């Protein structure tokens, strides 16, 4: 680190503090990003009807539910486009859970507590290229909720990249601060 030879002891301390702050900010952001995967989110429910039973899930983890009135709906989608559409009994899949979503065996991660009293639920896991788990529940208030978690090598790769970026941005910001301060003198 020959570029640090020209800096005073105080300026080197500023650079070191910048590096540490950069790493801490990167770890904080990574922690916030990884937490978003380990929480429950609400899925659309049928309008003016109360879901009572989960009948099946499709490959995209959309859920087939029977309401208290006996009607069947397909509910799901990404968090921005959740919807529920009526379907017939003939539209139900042959298997309640697609075979690829039954490939994890008994290894189950810690699932956070459901956001209410559970009336019916289904748990699925897919352990092929990554381990992906999901639990869909119907609560006593008629809400449909889903928990989803993917565990993959990509999570570790993202952590390493995030730390390296934190080191780079923190150090570069501190050096820029030291240089600006020098020029203002």
Steps between C-alpha positions, in 0.01 A plus 500: 500500500745759382226760454447504877863602566416855399220517757537605859402275788164678533427468127582128512255469790230672291562252214483204743176631651357546149588140415332372818190716445478376140508136612244565775263676257540214250422242769197702614366517145563129449319423825199706395496332159520147640224567756247580230507132403416374847163660565134440429319692228132505422362342185172615346184334633173443313277807507195467727583140594702339776764238412467187713728233350816484292445244224826520305784719377631536146864516385508876559364456854161646417251345738168332424254565784145393576282763665237448767242536221661204316648701213856437381748780426858522375680773695854628469748690291789722592444754779400771250257295291323274747162387379234237559309342214216249522579153361310173469579169667621376159770772507658361817839334447524122530761527776428742786872587499711486181770230529791748479362675811527177702874444455637626834417217736475586866760779521293808588639848581372710786170646389387822669173486687195552278337845524183355657311183593549242222190318367675301225854488361728331252880482507712434192872475433708484186860382540648480154751771399414698813293431809170688477223471757152646524205475732153620411237547770139605535437699817180504703417847360500357144835645398741295292866547593823361359850456639778441248874440544773411251840381622770490235870556433390830348428632851864448601622648172283808559640534853862492376426749220318728744795497743750571221285788374475633857878489534545674165239773549594562864870532424445708186265736686745544787792566261286752310412668831868521599597639157222763507605603851863532385406717205285728715796575730 
